[in-house]
């Protein structure tokens, strides 16, 4: 680490990234891990690698990032599926509640219509009974009148 960069965190972070990318084996395109042990081989950057630390494999790092993104996407997809199921269940409950209300309304309407029909039927029966009684009374009076007329006729014929 360059001692002149100790007070400038942003600059030090930038050079740390440079070291991470360049203090790798020469076969991978870096300056070599030996170059970063003393700090003199990397010029003013002054990279110092910790002993025993292996270089970062960019392919493995990319794979890890891809797997992490895939895992996050899978979690998000599962959360979305669960949310959709919850929305569907809620919609079914709402539909069932609406159907129950409609069924209750229809039952009340049917009950009211039946009560009205029963009342109308009772009124008709009462009217028919009253008409029958009136008819019987008129019929009895008509029979009496016919018998009286026959009696008068028989008296005239006998006289």
Backbone bond lengths (Angstrom), bond angles and torsions (degrees), N, CA, C in turn:
res aa  C-N    CA-C-N  psi(-1)  N-CA   C-N-CA  omega(-1)  CA-C   N-CA-C  phi
1 X - - - 1.442 - - 1.522 108.29 -
2 X 1.288 116.64 134.21 1.456 123.18 -179.90 1.526 109.04 -72.60
3 X 1.332 118.59 119.50 1.459 120.42 -177.55 1.521 113.14 -61.23
4 X 1.316 118.14 -25.84 1.461 120.58 -179.39 1.522 112.10 -74.03
5 X 1.336 116.96 -13.99 1.470 120.55 -179.23 1.536 112.44 -95.55
6 X 1.298 117.97 -0.72 1.466 121.00 -175.10 1.516 112.99 -57.86
7 X 1.269 120.08 -33.84 1.461 121.85 -178.31 1.520 113.38 -87.37
8 X 1.332 118.28 -11.45 1.458 121.27 -176.30 1.531 108.83 -111.69
9 X 1.325 115.60 93.78 1.468 120.88 -174.72 1.523 112.26 -62.95
10 X 1.330 118.14 -42.24 1.467 120.94 -178.74 1.521 110.85 -62.61
11 X 1.342 117.03 -43.62 1.469 120.33 179.42 1.520 110.19 -67.14
12 X 1.336 116.71 -40.01 1.465 119.89 179.39 1.533 110.17 -64.50
13 X 1.331 117.29 -41.45 1.476 119.93 177.56 1.521 111.02 -61.26
14 X 1.335 116.71 -39.75 1.470 120.62 178.61 1.524 110.32 -62.59
15 X 1.350 118.13 -45.58 1.461 121.05 -179.73 1.531 111.18 -69.90
16 X 1.329 117.11 -32.39 1.473 119.19 175.54 1.525 110.09 -62.05
17 X 1.332 116.21 -40.67 1.469 119.46 176.88 1.531 110.06 -63.43
18 X 1.356 116.00 -39.74 1.467 119.45 178.71 1.519 109.77 -61.67
19 X 1.325 116.49 -44.03 1.462 120.19 179.46 1.530 110.78 -62.85
20 X 1.340 116.84 -43.41 1.473 120.23 179.69 1.514 111.32 -59.22
21 X 1.328 116.65 -34.97 1.459 120.22 -177.42 1.526 112.73 -85.36
22 X 1.328 117.79 -26.29 1.464 119.79 -172.25 1.522 114.83 -109.41
23 X 1.314 118.54 -23.55 1.471 120.18 179.75 1.518 109.68 -85.76
24 X 1.300 114.39 59.46 1.461 122.66 179.36 1.524 106.92 -124.49
25 X 1.327 118.19 165.54 1.470 119.61 -178.97 1.525 112.06 -54.79
26 X 1.315 114.81 149.05 1.462 121.47 -179.51 1.518 111.85 -60.62
27 X 1.348 116.96 -32.33 1.469 119.20 -179.30 1.537 111.41 -64.65
28 X 1.333 116.85 -20.40 1.471 120.70 178.03 1.519 111.57 -98.26
29 X 1.323 116.49 6.09 1.459 120.32 176.55 1.510 114.46 96.37
30 X 1.334 118.17 11.39 1.460 120.53 -179.99 1.511 111.69 -97.74
31 X 1.341 115.20 -175.48 1.462 120.44 179.65 1.509 111.11 -83.79
32 X 1.318 117.77 -6.24 1.455 122.28 -179.65 1.515 110.20 99.13
33 X 1.295 116.27 142.96 1.468 120.11 -176.99 1.518 111.44 -69.89
34 X 1.347 118.71 -25.27 1.467 120.90 178.00 1.524 110.76 -68.09
35 X 1.307 116.88 -29.65 1.462 120.87 -177.57 1.518 112.08 -68.14
36 X 1.319 117.73 -20.46 1.465 120.63 -173.64 1.515 113.22 -101.58
37 X 1.327 118.36 9.07 1.467 119.57 -178.31 1.522 112.54 -87.66
38 X 1.299 117.70 -31.62 1.456 119.06 -177.42 1.513 112.31 -102.30
39 X 1.310 117.09 -19.29 1.452 120.21 -179.64 1.505 113.96 88.70
40 X 1.334 118.17 -13.61 1.469 120.18 -176.66 1.525 111.89 -85.22
41 X 1.326 118.13 -26.96 1.466 120.94 -176.23 1.522 112.13 -76.71
42 X 1.313 117.49 -12.60 1.474 119.52 -178.04 1.520 110.99 -105.20
43 X 1.283 117.69 16.97 1.463 120.97 174.00 1.514 112.23 68.35
44 X 1.326 114.98 -142.42 1.466 119.56 -175.53 1.505 112.90 -68.90
45 X 1.330 117.31 -16.11 1.471 120.20 179.29 1.517 108.77 -65.25
46 X 1.299 116.91 -43.43 1.452 121.69 177.21 1.509 113.89 66.28
47 X 1.339 117.65 43.04 1.470 121.06 -178.94 1.515 110.34 -66.13
48 X 1.311 115.33 137.04 1.460 122.26 174.27 1.524 107.46 -127.29
49 X 1.322 116.69 116.89 1.472 120.47 178.65 1.513 109.38 -89.63
50 X 1.307 116.33 144.52 1.463 120.39 175.31 1.521 108.36 -73.26
51 X 1.299 115.11 143.69 1.463 119.49 -179.51 1.526 109.35 -68.44
52 X 1.311 117.23 140.16 1.454 123.14 175.90 1.523 114.80 81.83
53 X 1.321 117.64 -1.30 1.465 119.98 178.54 1.507 108.01 -85.24
54 X 1.334 114.88 130.18 1.460 118.99 -179.85 1.516 109.82 -86.80
55 X 1.306 117.14 151.52 1.466 119.34 178.64 1.531 111.07 -67.53
56 X 1.289 113.83 154.17 1.466 120.80 -179.97 1.523 109.17 -76.70
57 X 1.330 115.88 132.46 1.463 121.37 176.29 1.529 107.01 -90.91
58 X 1.341 117.78 108.69 1.469 119.23 -175.94 1.520 113.25 -62.09
59 X 1.321 117.49 -31.96 1.471 119.95 179.27 1.530 109.80 -68.54
60 X 1.338 115.50 -44.08 1.467 118.72 178.46 1.525 110.48 -64.51
61 X 1.329 116.75 -39.32 1.468 120.52 178.28 1.530 110.58 -62.99
62 X 1.326 116.27 -43.29 1.470 120.19 178.55 1.526 110.31 -63.71
63 X 1.341 115.83 -40.24 1.462 120.52 178.56 1.525 109.84 -61.66
64 X 1.357 116.43 -44.47 1.463 120.37 179.17 1.521 110.92 -61.61
65 X 1.336 116.00 -43.22 1.466 119.84 178.41 1.525 110.88 -62.84
66 X 1.332 115.98 -43.02 1.473 120.03 179.41 1.521 110.81 -63.47
67 X 1.335 116.10 -42.11 1.464 119.58 178.53 1.526 110.98 -65.11
68 X 1.332 116.28 -38.99 1.466 119.70 178.54 1.520 110.68 -64.90
69 X 1.334 116.32 -42.21 1.471 120.18 177.89 1.519 110.15 -64.76
70 X 1.328 117.04 -42.24 1.466 120.70 178.97 1.524 110.15 -62.63
71 X 1.340 116.56 -40.68 1.471 119.88 178.76 1.522 110.48 -65.03
72 X 1.337 116.64 -42.62 1.466 120.02 177.33 1.521 110.65 -62.17
73 X 1.338 117.01 -42.13 1.466 120.79 178.71 1.524 110.82 -64.19
74 X 1.337 116.77 -39.06 1.468 119.91 178.42 1.520 110.73 -65.13
75 X 1.332 115.74 -41.35 1.464 119.41 177.89 1.517 110.09 -63.80
76 X 1.328 116.88 -44.13 1.469 120.95 179.02 1.520 110.61 -62.53
77 X 1.331 116.92 -41.53 1.471 120.25 179.04 1.526 110.45 -64.12
78 X 1.324 117.20 -40.98 1.466 120.84 178.58 1.524 110.52 -65.33
79 X 1.332 116.33 -42.77 1.465 119.62 177.68 1.521 110.34 -62.15
80 X 1.324 116.90 -39.74 1.460 120.47 178.67 1.525 110.34 -66.04
81 X 1.347 116.78 -41.03 1.464 120.05 179.12 1.527 110.30 -62.82
82 X 1.331 116.08 -44.01 1.467 120.42 179.18 1.528 110.10 -62.87
83 X 1.340 115.80 -41.60 1.467 119.67 178.56 1.526 110.98 -63.38
84 X 1.333 116.74 -41.40 1.471 120.59 178.26 1.531 110.64 -63.42
85 X 1.335 115.88 -41.49 1.469 118.98 177.22 1.520 110.49 -62.32
86 X 1.323 116.43 -41.49 1.465 120.24 179.23 1.522 110.40 -64.44
87 X 1.339 116.52 -42.16 1.469 119.55 177.29 1.522 110.29 -62.79
88 X 1.333 116.59 -42.25 1.466 120.22 178.75 1.522 111.75 -62.61
89 X 1.338 116.34 -43.37 1.461 120.28 178.71 1.519 110.53 -63.85
90 X 1.322 116.80 -40.53 1.468 120.35 178.48 1.523 110.44 -64.97
91 X 1.326 116.54 -40.86 1.467 120.12 178.49 1.529 110.80 -63.95
92 X 1.337 116.60 -38.87 1.466 120.02 177.36 1.525 110.88 -64.35
93 X 1.342 116.99 -40.92 1.463 120.14 178.30 1.524 111.07 -63.38
94 X 1.333 116.09 -42.25 1.461 120.14 178.74 1.528 109.94 -62.77
95 X 1.330 116.18 -44.59 1.465 120.17 179.86 1.531 110.51 -63.13
96 X 1.332 117.31 -41.61 1.461 120.90 178.53 1.526 110.80 -63.97
97 X 1.332 117.29 -40.76 1.465 120.96 178.65 1.524 110.57 -64.73
98 X 1.339 116.70 -42.93 1.470 120.39 177.91 1.529 110.46 -62.46
99 X 1.342 116.56 -41.55 1.459 120.28 179.36 1.522 110.57 -64.31
100 X 1.324 116.93 -40.39 1.466 121.27 179.04 1.531 110.31 -62.77
101 X 1.327 116.41 -42.05 1.472 120.46 177.99 1.519 109.81 -63.51
102 X 1.335 116.75 -44.49 1.470 120.65 -179.99 1.527 110.70 -63.93
103 X 1.335 117.37 -41.33 1.465 120.57 178.38 1.524 110.96 -62.70
104 X 1.326 116.56 -41.20 1.463 120.65 179.03 1.524 110.47 -65.28
105 X 1.339 116.87 -40.48 1.463 120.46 177.96 1.529 110.96 -62.68
106 X 1.333 115.78 -44.04 1.467 119.41 179.62 1.525 111.29 -65.85
107 X 1.324 117.25 -39.80 1.463 120.55 178.61 1.522 110.23 -62.69
108 X 1.325 117.13 -43.14 1.469 120.81 178.37 1.517 110.47 -63.76
109 X 1.338 116.37 -41.59 1.467 120.11 178.57 1.532 110.53 -64.91
110 X 1.328 117.39 -42.92 1.468 120.77 177.91 1.520 111.07 -61.84
111 X 1.329 116.10 -41.92 1.471 120.49 179.32 1.525 110.29 -63.24
112 X 1.339 116.64 -43.75 1.469 120.77 178.67 1.533 110.54 -63.47
113 X 1.342 116.78 -44.08 1.470 120.36 179.10 1.526 111.06 -63.29
114 X 1.341 117.56 -39.90 1.462 120.55 178.63 1.524 110.64 -64.95
115 X 1.338 116.33 -41.45 1.462 120.16 178.83 1.526 110.47 -62.36
116 X 1.333 115.97 -42.62 1.474 119.69 177.96 1.527 110.75 -64.25
117 X 1.325 117.30 -41.75 1.468 121.05 179.74 1.530 110.41 -66.34
118 X 1.333 117.33 -41.69 1.472 120.43 177.68 1.521 110.69 -62.00
119 X 1.337 116.71 -41.46 1.462 120.73 178.90 1.530 110.46 -64.47
120 X 1.335 116.50 -43.56 1.468 120.54 179.33 1.535 110.29 -62.74
121 X 1.334 116.49 -40.32 1.464 120.81 178.72 1.529 110.14 -63.94
122 X 1.319 116.95 -43.10 1.468 120.90 179.02 1.520 110.80 -63.45
123 X 1.329 117.48 -41.08 1.475 121.18 177.99 1.527 109.84 -63.00
124 X 1.340 117.34 -42.18 1.470 120.86 178.54 1.524 111.05 -62.43
125 X 1.338 116.87 -44.68 1.474 120.22 179.22 1.531 110.82 -60.65
126 X 1.334 114.96 -43.55 1.468 119.28 179.56 1.521 110.27 -62.28
127 X 1.328 116.68 -41.20 1.460 121.04 179.29 1.528 110.17 -66.13
128 X 1.330 117.25 -41.19 1.465 120.92 178.90 1.519 110.79 -65.03
129 X 1.349 117.01 -41.42 1.462 120.71 178.87 1.533 110.38 -63.72
130 X 1.332 115.06 -43.36 1.470 119.05 178.83 1.521 110.27 -64.34
131 X 1.317 117.45 -39.81 1.471 120.94 178.75 1.522 110.26 -66.19
132 X 1.351 115.86 -39.59 1.468 119.07 179.63 1.524 110.29 -65.67
133 X 1.358 116.71 -42.80 1.463 119.33 177.82 1.511 110.95 -62.55
134 X 1.336 116.15 -41.83 1.460 120.02 178.92 1.521 109.49 -64.90
135 X 1.307 116.78 -39.23 1.455 121.10 -179.67 1.523 110.12 -66.26
136 X 1.344 116.52 -41.24 1.463 119.92 178.74 1.518 110.72 -64.42
137 X 1.327 114.32 -40.57 1.470 118.58 179.93 1.519 109.86 -65.10
138 X 1.307 117.12 -44.88 1.478 120.17 178.74 1.522 110.14 -65.79
139 X 1.321 115.49 -38.62 1.471 119.12 179.74 1.527 110.69 -64.30
140 X 1.344 115.62 -42.52 1.466 119.63 178.95 1.518 109.86 -64.70
141 X 1.332 116.45 -41.66 1.465 119.86 178.66 1.523 110.37 -65.62
142 X 1.331 116.08 -38.12 1.466 119.26 178.96 1.525 110.44 -66.16
143 X 1.345 117.22 -38.11 1.478 120.24 178.56 1.513 109.92 -65.28
144 X 1.337 116.04 -43.68 1.472 120.35 178.44 1.517 110.29 -60.71
145 X 1.360 115.41 -43.68 1.462 119.50 -179.41 1.522 110.07 -64.92
146 X 1.343 116.75 -38.84 1.470 120.10 179.94 1.515 110.15 -67.99
147 X 1.348 117.88 -39.42 1.458 121.43 178.61 1.527 110.24 -66.04
148 X 1.332 115.09 -39.94 1.479 118.83 178.91 1.513 109.72 -65.65
149 X 1.332 117.66 -39.84 1.459 120.72 179.77 1.517 110.31 -67.62
150 X 1.302 118.57 -36.90 1.458 122.27 177.90 1.533 110.36 -66.79
151 X 1.332 114.22 -40.44 1.469 118.47 178.78 1.511 109.79 -63.47
152 X 1.340 116.52 -41.86 1.465 120.06 178.23 1.521 108.60 -63.77
153 X 1.269 118.31 -40.91 1.451 123.81 -179.32 1.509 110.85 -65.90
154 X 1.301 116.19 -39.50 1.465 120.27 179.66 1.521 108.73 -68.44
155 X 1.292 119.26 -37.02 1.466 122.12 178.93 1.510 109.28 -67.05
156 X 1.263 120.42 -39.98 1.450 122.99 178.96 1.527 109.72 -66.05
157 X 1.298 113.72 -39.78 1.450 117.41 -178.50 1.509 110.06 -69.98
158 X 1.287 118.09 -33.29 1.459 121.85 179.17 1.509 109.82 -78.71
159 X 1.182 122.72 -20.62 1.439 123.97 -177.78 1.451 111.16 -93.94
